[in-house]
Amino acid sequence: MIDKKTLPVLVVAAAVAAVLGILFKDSLRAPETVRALPKVPPASAAPALLKAPPVSLPDGGQRDLTRPPGKLLIVHYWATWCPPCVTEFPDLLAFWKEYGKKPGLDLVAVSVDDDWKTVNDWVRKVGAGGVPLALDPRRATAKAFGTEKFPETYVLSPAGQVVDKFIGPLAWSSPAFRSRIDELLKGPAAAPSGG
């Protein structure tokens, strides 16, 4: 039998457990990593070009992600302090080792960390070199793209229009994602613009 002194403690513990169960009911579910992949929109339906400040490059230069890249461009926003970004990075690296050789494709992994030292130290520590990097410490470019949470990935047409957006960790090795990139590399949206 439960005595009168432990009954309130049990009631409070049960209430706290119920509230925590409701609040964290989805926390153990695996994140969705690849959304349904759309067909390439016709040129007339393609979104307008973005306006964003340039990002910093490791050599001290800058890259304007709003200029038409002339090839398919994957822009990936991430951070060293973001657990899903860190977990996803080896898959990104493996993808780029294979797909980086394909003509007509470019990638830039834009860190929103505060400085290059943090990024470079992390890359060295985990052996993640080989992915083209850029830095957006004030998140100005990320916000212009519409990114508020990390990681997020955008695929831009050679003309500079966003044709795909992936929110959350991306399954870079998934057949669906790779098929989509292959489709875009072959399709009319991937044809170089005259300019």
C-alpha positions in Angstrom: 0.0 0.0 0.0 1.2 3.5 -0.8 1.6 5.8 2.2 0.2 9.4 2.2 3.7 11.0 2.0 4.7 9.2 -1.2 1.4 9.6 -3.1 2.0 13.3 -4.0 5.5 12.5 -5.2 4.2 9.7 -7.4 1.4 11.9 -8.8 3.9 14.7 -9.7 6.3 12.1 -11.2 3.6 10.7 -13.3 2.5 14.1 -14.5 6.0 15.1 -15.4 6.5 11.8 -17.3 3.3 12.4 -19.2 4.3 16.0 -20.1 7.8 14.9 -21.2 6.3 12.1 -23.2 4.0 14.5 -25.1 6.8 17.0 -25.7 9.4 14.6 -26.9 7.2 12.0 -28.6 8.9 12.5 -32.0 12.4 13.0 -30.8 13.4 9.4 -31.3 12.1 9.2 -34.9 14.7 9.2 -37.6 14.8 12.5 -39.5 13.5 12.6 -43.0 16.6 13.1 -45.1 15.3 13.2 -48.7 12.0 14.8 -49.6 10.0 13.8 -52.7 12.0 15.0 -55.6 10.1 17.2 -58.0 10.5 17.4 -61.8 12.6 20.3 -63.1 10.2 23.3 -63.5 9.8 24.8 -66.9 11.9 27.9 -67.5 8.8 30.1 -67.2 7.9 28.6 -63.8 11.4 28.7 -62.4 11.9 30.9 -59.3 13.6 34.3 -59.6 17.3 34.7 -59.0 18.3 35.4 -55.4 19.9 38.5 -54.0 22.5 37.8 -51.4 25.9 39.1 -50.2 29.0 37.0 -51.3 30.5 34.4 -49.0 34.1 34.2 -48.0 36.5 31.7 -49.5 39.4 30.0 -47.7 42.0 31.9 -49.8 40.5 35.2 -48.7 38.5 35.7 -51.8 34.7 35.9 -52.1 32.1 34.0 -54.1 28.8 35.5 -55.2 26.3 32.7 -55.0 23.7 34.8 -56.8 25.7 35.0 -60.1 24.6 32.4 -62.6 27.2 29.6 -62.0 27.1 28.3 -65.6 26.8 24.8 -64.2 24.6 22.9 -61.7 25.6 24.2 -58.3 24.9 22.6 -54.9 24.9 25.1 -52.1 25.0 23.3 -48.7 24.6 25.3 -45.4 26.1 23.7 -42.3 28.1 24.4 -39.1 30.6 22.6 -36.9 28.4 23.1 -33.9 25.4 21.4 -35.6 25.1 17.7 -34.7 23.1 16.7 -37.8 25.5 18.6 -40.0 28.5 16.8 -38.4 26.8 13.5 -38.8 25.9 14.2 -42.4 29.4 15.5 -43.5 31.1 12.1 -44.2 28.2 11.2 -46.6 28.6 14.7 -48.3 32.4 14.0 -48.6 31.8 10.6 -50.1 29.3 12.1 -52.6 31.7 14.8 -53.6 34.6 12.4 -54.1 32.5 10.6 -56.6 30.4 13.4 -58.2 33.0 16.2 -58.1 34.6 14.7 -61.2 31.4 15.1 -63.2 31.5 18.0 -65.7 28.8 20.6 -65.3 28.6 20.2 -61.5 29.9 22.4 -58.7 29.4 22.3 -54.9 30.1 24.7 -52.1 29.6 23.8 -48.4 28.9 27.1 -46.7 29.7 27.1 -43.0 27.9 29.6 -40.7 30.5 29.3 -38.0 32.1 32.5 -36.7 35.6 32.1 -38.3 37.9 30.1 -40.6 40.0 28.8 -37.7 37.0 26.9 -36.2 36.1 25.4 -39.6 39.7 24.5 -40.6 40.4 23.0 -37.2 37.2 20.8 -37.4 38.0 19.8 -41.0 41.5 18.8 -40.0 40.4 17.0 -36.8 37.8 14.8 -38.6 39.6 14.4 -42.0 36.9 16.1 -43.9 39.1 17.9 -46.5 38.2 17.8 -50.2 34.8 19.6 -50.1 34.9 23.1 -51.4 34.2 25.4 -48.5 32.9 29.0 -47.9 32.1 31.0 -44.8 29.0 33.0 -44.0 29.5 34.0 -40.3 26.7 36.6 -40.2 24.4 34.2 -42.0 23.4 36.9 -44.4 23.6 34.7 -47.5 21.9 31.8 -45.7 19.0 34.1 -44.7 18.8 35.4 -48.3 18.4 31.8 -49.4 15.7 31.3 -46.7 17.8 29.1 -44.4 17.0 29.4 -40.7 18.0 25.9 -39.5 20.9 23.8 -40.5 21.7 21.8 -42.5 20.0 22.9 -45.6 20.9 22.2 -49.2 19.9 24.0 -52.4 20.5 23.0 -56.0 20.8 25.9 -58.4 20.5 25.7 -62.2 23.3 26.9 -64.4 21.2 30.1 -64.8 21.3 30.6 -61.0 17.7 29.6 -60.2 16.9 27.3 -57.2 15.5 24.1 -58.6 15.6 22.0 -55.4 15.7 22.7 -51.6 16.4 20.0 -49.0 15.7 20.8 -45.4 17.6 18.9 -42.8 20.3 16.2 -43.2 20.4 14.9 -46.8 21.1 11.3 -47.7 23.8 12.1 -50.2 24.3 8.5 -51.0 20.6 7.7 -51.6 19.7 6.5 -55.1 16.9 9.1 -55.2 19.2 12.1 -54.6 21.9 10.8 -57.0 19.3 10.1 -59.6 18.0 13.6 -59.2 21.4 15.1 -59.7 22.1 12.9 -62.7 18.7 14.0 -64.2 19.5 17.7 -63.7 23.0 17.2 -65.2 21.4 15.7 -68.4 18.2 17.9 -68.5 17.6 21.2 -70.2 17.9 23.1 -66.9 21.6 22.0 -66.8 22.4 23.3 -70.3 24.9 26.2 -70.0 23.3 29.6 -70.6 24.8 31.8 -73.2 26.6 34.5 -71.3 
